[in-house]
Amino acid sequence: MPTRILGISAYYHDSAACLVEDGRIVAAAQEERFTRKKHDAGFPARAVDYCLREAAVAPRDLTHVGFYEKPLVKFERLLETYAACAPKGLASYLKAMPLWLGERLWMGDDIARRLEGFEGDVLFGEHHESHAASAFYPSPFEQAAVLTIDGVGEWATSSIGAGRGGELELIRELRFPHSLGLLYSAFTYFTGFRVNSGEYKVMGLAPYGEPKYVRAIKDHLLEIGDDGSLWMNMEYFTYPHGLRMTGSGFESLFGGPARQPEAPLTQREMDLARSVQEITEEVMLKMARFARRETGLRDLCLAGGVALNCVGNGRILRERVFDDIWIQPAAGDAGGALGVALGIWHRHLGQPRVSPESTGAWERPSTTPRGTVPRYADGMSGSFLGPRFGDADVRSFVGERAIPARQYEPAALAKHVASLLAEEKVVGLLQGRMEFGPRALGGRSIVGDPRSPRMQSMMNLKIKFRESFRPFAPSVLREQVADWFELDGDSPYMLLVTDVKPSRRVAVPSGTESRWGIEQLNVPRSTIPAVTHVDYSARIQTVRRETNPFFYDIIDAFYRLTGCPVIVNTSFNVRGEPIVCTPDDAYRCFMRTHIDALVLENHLLLKSEQAESDRTADEEAWRKEFVLD
């Protein structure tokens, strides 16, 4: 009988479920994609149901169920923190305690009750062990250093470990309240964005600013050790006991109160973003160098929310701290569900990693000489681990609603989509399995022409309904990446930032050199301006045909048509809404935005052919419904 392990993460943000069968990841998904509630933290009942359906099993067929952290240890940390801060923190204490005393301390019983028919025990991993397992076990490395960085788990806020075969050991940790993730979240809050969802906005805003506050941060807020460890001056932070991240000390240090959400951005916010980003990169580099010294291993695996800081990841790779790095695509808490399931298989049950020699999955890195240790195949299936809706599902969907749609063979459809992109049309894609993790990788994507100087602003304001400064990512054919970007390797999960090649850049037009802040946005910097940030950087996704044939064929057809092997790729959603999951989700988003065409598997829908009565005239209602991320 197969060993089937269900992993669960929940009750903080981005709850998720994952099913592992005999060490193979069968399915994984975030709850938000089904409930349509962004960053849904509730018990992932729908994600669990999906995973069981995908594996064609019932709860009684599960051999183990794992939760990604230890609630009792986390509760201990909360009590100790409130006691140490008393009488401060009473409001936070009164808000938190009913949740813990009412359900979270009895989580094992609650999970067993929800999985009717499951007769085994619910096992609990540690938060950072789950992150580490999610990073190492699916990685292509036989052995590697492991670095996890986030806000906080039970007590740990960062950890360093070493993985060798099926063994994984954490050897160092940084403990609460000293946390790189919480430092970044404090600046996220202070610059007017939502904690646990707006951190990537701070990263995107940083290139518009100057690092003018770095010295103030180092003089007043924290000390950084040579090993990347932090000591944070808690006189400036209120997150251990309050309902906000920062208090009056922050306001005095940085010239006034926190920016209110939706208020205009000023140069102060841009400079704050640049400053905390530089601090973050410094700490990540020092932690990585310390991990290399402590483990003696040449490759690095990364997970935890801070591992989604693709600019920092790019620095680690660019400065050759390790020979190679691999980042878990669901690096945040959602990935903990996957990590605890793999941890049970390898650490609790003592099972080895599947031998690549027996599966033909050995792969030699192009950058390493013969005689070196070969690599495992990446175990994430390109991160396409969510539900798929086949052609029959789509035919039923468009037929029942009498939606005008044309059906194509895949090769012809890819060419037709490429021709639409070359005409500066914007196309939504729902094809194949849904992605696991925060990045759209071609399964649930909105795509466009990167050569258009209007594309970034138009997609931000008329389709995504989000801030104009936000950059878009390029998806590029793996074979062509080195001709366009300062990268000669893989970045399949859009988690590395690198620079556009100097040969692809363009001279800044005369008279625009002195533009400052957001004014820099409208100055083209390369022949692919829609995916080139103001500092000439880009967040890369490399695409291989064997991972996603249809998406690859679209880019390849666009390349043959235009000479450009790059397209714009952004997630298929609007601001404040999760990435689409179903054909119905995709169609609603298509009809309520300025997307020109929609691909639903092998069907193509053109906006111009949709009945006027089916279009949503009140775009403002859509914007108001999803006003905040």
Helices and strands as residue ranges (DSSP letters): E 4-9, E 16-21, E 24-30, H 32-35, H 45-55, G 59-61, E 64-67, H 71-85, H 90-102, G 104-106, H 107-114, E 122-124, H 127-136, E 143-149, E 156-164, E 167-175, H 180-190, H 199-205, G 206-208, H 214-216, I 217-221, E 222-224, E 230-232, G 234-236, H 248-253, H 267-295, E 299-303, G 305-308, H 310-318, E 324-327, H 334-343, I 344-348, H 356-359, G 381-383, H 391-400, E 406-407, H 410-422, E 427-430, E 444-448, H 455-458, I 459-464, E 473-477, G 478-480, H 481-484, E 496-499, G 502-504, G 517-522, G 529-531, E 537-543, H 549-562, E 566-571, H 583-591, E 597-600, E 603-606, G 607-609, G 612-614, H 619-625
